[in-house]
């Protein structure tokens, strides 16, 4: 039972750290003087860190965090990603 508690604590620590990375990166995109390319690279860096913390969970990153980053980047730099609803009227 001791091992399970340690595993749970470690998993929770990883989750908190990933949440911190994502939140900090989003704030950086929103507030720092960075170029679009730098923002896109930052997203990829966070993805690599997430995959290092949670191997095999690339699809989870794409489903949960990628849309959040895209929304923030589009708010900052304008529409650069294709709309899922097709072209605007």
C-alpha positions as CSV (number, residue, x, y, z in Angstrom):
1,X,0.0,0.0,0.0
2,X,2.9,2.3,0.7
3,X,4.0,2.0,-3.0
4,X,0.6,3.0,-4.2
5,X,0.7,6.1,-2.1
6,X,4.1,7.0,-3.5
7,X,3.0,6.4,-7.0
8,X,-0.1,8.6,-6.5
9,X,2.0,11.4,-5.0
10,X,4.4,11.2,-7.9
11,X,1.6,11.2,-10.5
12,X,0.0,14.2,-8.8
13,X,3.4,16.0,-8.7
14,X,3.8,15.4,-12.5
15,X,0.3,16.7,-13.1
16,X,0.9,19.9,-11.1
17,X,4.2,20.5,-12.9
18,X,2.6,20.0,-16.3
19,X,-0.3,22.4,-15.3
20,X,2.3,24.9,-14.2
21,X,4.2,24.6,-17.6
22,X,1.1,25.0,-19.6
23,X,-0.2,28.0,-17.6
24,X,3.2,29.7,-17.6
25,X,3.6,29.1,-21.3
26,X,0.1,30.5,-22.1
27,X,0.9,33.6,-20.0
28,X,4.1,34.0,-21.9
29,X,2.4,33.8,-25.2
30,X,-0.2,36.3,-24.0
31,X,2.1,38.9,-22.4
32,X,5.6,38.6,-23.6
33,X,7.0,40.2,-26.7
34,X,7.5,37.0,-28.7
35,X,7.1,36.3,-32.4
36,X,4.6,33.8,-33.8
37,X,7.4,31.3,-34.5
38,X,8.6,31.5,-30.9
39,X,5.1,30.9,-29.6
40,X,4.8,27.8,-31.9
41,X,8.2,26.5,-30.7
42,X,7.1,27.1,-27.1
43,X,4.1,24.9,-27.6
44,X,6.3,22.1,-29.1
45,X,8.7,22.4,-26.1
46,X,5.8,22.0,-23.7
47,X,4.6,19.0,-25.7
48,X,8.0,17.4,-25.4
49,X,8.1,18.0,-21.7
50,X,4.6,16.6,-21.3
51,X,5.6,13.5,-23.3
52,X,8.6,13.1,-21.1
53,X,6.5,13.2,-18.0
54,X,3.8,11.0,-19.5
55,X,5.3,8.8,-22.2
56,X,2.8,7.5,-24.8
57,X,0.3,10.3,-24.1
58,X,0.9,12.5,-27.2
59,X,-2.7,12.1,-28.3
60,X,-3.9,13.3,-24.9
61,X,-1.7,16.4,-25.3
62,X,-3.2,17.0,-28.8
63,X,-6.8,16.6,-27.5
64,X,-6.5,18.7,-24.3
65,X,-3.7,21.2,-24.6
66,X,-3.2,21.9,-28.3
67,X,-6.6,23.5,-28.8
68,X,-6.0,25.7,-25.7
69,X,-2.6,26.8,-27.1
70,X,-4.2,27.4,-30.6
71,X,-6.9,29.6,-29.1
72,X,-4.4,31.7,-27.2
73,X,-2.1,32.0,-30.3
74,X,-5.0,33.1,-32.5
75,X,-6.1,35.7,-29.9
76,X,-2.6,37.1,-29.9
77,X,-1.6,36.8,-33.6
78,X,-4.9,36.5,-35.4
79,X,-6.4,33.5,-37.3
80,X,-3.4,31.4,-38.5
81,X,-5.0,28.0,-38.1
82,X,-7.7,26.6,-40.3
83,X,-11.2,26.9,-38.8
84,X,-12.8,23.5,-38.0
85,X,-16.1,25.0,-39.4
86,X,-14.6,25.8,-42.8
87,X,-13.8,29.3,-44.2
88,X,-15.6,32.3,-42.8
89,X,-18.5,33.6,-44.9
